[in-house]
Amino acid sequence: MELTKDTRFLIIGLGLIGGCYARGLAKHGYHVAAVDQNPESIRYALAEGMIEKGSESQPRSCLAGATPRCSGSIPPRWPAGYG
C-alpha cells in the first residue's frame, strides 16, 4: 500500500493505542477519522486536531471517499492483579 497525503485513515477506538496512532498520523499530515463509543474522546480528538471527523457509532460517515484499508492493534493483556 502506497501512502500519500491523500491517504485516509479510520481509527476504531481512541484509547491509548488508537489515540497515539491518530495523533501521529495527523502530525504527519494524513487525513484521520475515528469511531469511539465515548463522545468525550471524539470531542477531545477533534479539539486537539488529531482527527478531522469523528463518530460514536457510524464508521461509514467517517469513511466517505476513502479506500478501505485495515490495520489493527490489541493492547497486551494486563498482568494478573493489575488495575
C-alpha positions as CSV (number, residue, x, y, z in Angstrom):
1,M,0.0,0.0,0.0
2,E,1.4,3.3,-1.0
3,L,0.8,6.1,1.4
4,T,0.3,9.6,0.1
5,K,-1.0,12.7,1.9
6,D,-4.4,11.8,0.3
7,T,-4.5,8.5,2.2
8,R,-7.4,8.5,4.7
9,F,-7.3,6.5,7.9
10,L,-10.1,5.4,10.2
11,I,-9.2,4.7,13.8
12,I,-11.5,2.4,15.7
13,G,-11.1,3.4,19.4
14,L,-9.3,6.5,20.6
15,G,-7.7,4.9,23.7
16,L,-4.0,4.7,24.4
17,I,-3.1,2.9,21.1
18,G,-5.7,4.4,18.8
19,G,-5.1,7.9,20.2
20,C,-1.4,7.6,19.6
21,Y,-2.0,6.4,16.0
22,A,-4.4,9.3,15.4
23,R,-2.0,12.0,16.8
24,G,1.0,10.6,14.9
25,L,-0.8,10.3,11.6
26,A,-2.3,13.8,11.9
27,K,1.0,15.3,12.9
28,H,2.5,14.0,9.6
29,G,-0.3,15.4,7.5
30,Y,-2.6,12.4,6.9
31,H,-6.4,12.5,6.9
32,V,-7.7,10.8,10.1
33,A,-11.2,10.0,11.2
34,A,-12.2,8.0,14.2
35,V,-15.0,6.0,15.8
36,D,-15.2,5.7,19.6
37,Q,-18.1,4.9,22.0
38,N,-17.0,7.8,24.3
39,P,-18.2,11.2,23.0
40,E,-15.7,13.0,25.1
41,S,-12.9,11.1,23.3
42,I,-14.2,12.3,20.0
43,R,-14.6,15.9,21.2
44,Y,-11.1,15.9,22.6
45,A,-9.5,14.4,19.4
46,L,-11.4,17.0,17.3
47,A,-10.3,19.9,19.5
48,E,-6.7,18.7,19.5
49,G,-6.6,18.4,15.7
50,M,-6.0,14.6,16.0
51,I,-8.9,13.8,13.7
52,E,-10.9,15.6,11.0
53,K,-14.1,13.6,11.6
54,G,-15.5,11.5,14.5
55,S,-18.5,9.4,15.3
56,E,-19.7,7.4,18.2
57,S,-21.3,4.7,16.0
58,Q,-21.1,5.4,12.3
59,P,-17.8,4.4,10.7
60,R,-19.4,4.8,7.2
61,S,-19.9,8.6,7.8
62,C,-16.2,8.8,8.6
63,L,-15.1,6.8,5.5
64,A,-16.7,8.9,2.8
65,G,-14.3,8.8,-0.2
66,A,-11.8,6.5,1.5
67,T,-10.3,3.4,0.0
68,P,-10.7,0.7,2.7
69,R,-7.5,-0.4,4.4
70,C,-7.4,-2.2,7.7
71,S,-4.9,-2.4,10.4
72,G,-5.5,-3.5,13.9
73,S,-3.8,-3.3,17.3
74,I,-4.9,-5.1,20.5
75,P,-3.3,-4.0,23.8
76,P,-1.4,-6.6,25.7
77,R,-3.3,-8.4,28.5
78,W,-3.0,-6.7,31.8
79,P,-0.9,-8.7,34.3
80,A,-2.9,-10.5,37.0
81,G,-3.9,-8.3,39.8
82,Y,-3.1,-5.0,37.9
83,G,-5.7,-2.3,37.6
